Amino acid sequence: MNPSFYKSIYTQEENQGAVNKLSLFVKRHFVKVLVSSVVFILVFTSFLMMGTDASSQHVADATDQEQVVLVHSGDTLWAIAKRYSDSKHDIRYIIYRIQERNDLKTAEIKSGQKLVIPTL
């Protein structure tokens, strides 16, 4: 067989041009992909941090007139407020005061959590 019978359809120069084009494409888009990735990571981590219960605010210690209650499994704010209420105040008002005193955003409480019961 004659080796010159089989010829490549691409010449050496065309191959070099394709490599240069690919290299230029990667260089141009690498910066875009890198910047997009960094922005995505920053946004994602900020949403993760917003979703945590961690905050820099701590509930002040109970005064002599206030009581500290340890939440047990099955306890609700309604039951705790009813336990420490007097007949003068509405239970909803007591729940509001407990939430306000303990910086609770919702009525959700967890077992083992300590709540300060304010004076009424």
Contacts in CASP RR format, 6 or more apart in sequence:
PFRMAT RR
TARGET T0000
AUTHOR 0000-0000-0000
METHOD contacts of the structure
MODEL  1
MNPSFYKSIYTQEENQGAVNKLSLFVKRHFVKVLVSSVVFILVFTSFLMM
GTDASSQHVADATDQEQVVLVHSGDTLWAIAKRYSDSKHDIRYIIYRIQE
RNDLKTAEIKSGQKLVIPTL
55 103 0 8 1.000
57 103 0 8 1.000
59 101 0 8 1.000
59 102 0 8 1.000
59 103 0 8 1.000
59 116 0 8 1.000
60 116 0 8 1.000
62 68 0 8 1.000
62 116 0 8 1.000
63 119 0 8 1.000
65 119 0 8 1.000
66 101 0 8 1.000
66 116 0 8 1.000
66 117 0 8 1.000
66 118 0 8 1.000
66 119 0 8 1.000
67 84 0 8 1.000
67 116 0 8 1.000
67 117 0 8 1.000
68 114 0 8 1.000
68 115 0 8 1.000
68 116 0 8 1.000
68 117 0 8 1.000
69 80 0 8 1.000
69 84 0 8 1.000
69 114 0 8 1.000
69 115 0 8 1.000
69 116 0 8 1.000
69 117 0 8 1.000
70 112 0 8 1.000
70 113 0 8 1.000
70 114 0 8 1.000
71 80 0 8 1.000
71 109 0 8 1.000
71 110 0 8 1.000
71 111 0 8 1.000
71 112 0 8 1.000
71 113 0 8 1.000
71 114 0 8 1.000
71 115 0 8 1.000
72 111 0 8 1.000
72 112 0 8 1.000
73 111 0 8 1.000
74 111 0 8 1.000
75 109 0 8 1.000
75 111 0 8 1.000
76 107 0 8 1.000
76 109 0 8 1.000
77 95 0 8 1.000
77 98 0 8 1.000
77 99 0 8 1.000
77 104 0 8 1.000
77 107 0 8 1.000
77 109 0 8 1.000
78 91 0 8 1.000
78 95 0 8 1.000
78 107 0 8 1.000
80 98 0 8 1.000
80 109 0 8 1.000
80 115 0 8 1.000
80 117 0 8 1.000
81 91 0 8 1.000
81 94 0 8 1.000
81 95 0 8 1.000
81 98 0 8 1.000
82 91 0 8 1.000
84 94 0 8 1.000
84 117 0 8 1.000
85 91 0 8 1.000
85 94 0 8 1.000
85 120 0 8 1.000
86 120 0 8 1.000
88 120 0 8 1.000
89 120 0 8 1.000
94 120 0 8 1.000
95 107 0 8 1.000
97 118 0 8 1.000
97 120 0 8 1.000
98 104 0 8 1.000
98 115 0 8 1.000
98 116 0 8 1.000
98 117 0 8 1.000
98 118 0 8 1.000
99 105 0 8 1.000
99 107 0 8 1.000
100 118 0 8 1.000
101 116 0 8 1.000
101 117 0 8 1.000
101 118 0 8 1.000
102 115 0 8 1.000
102 116 0 8 1.000
109 115 0 8 1.000
END
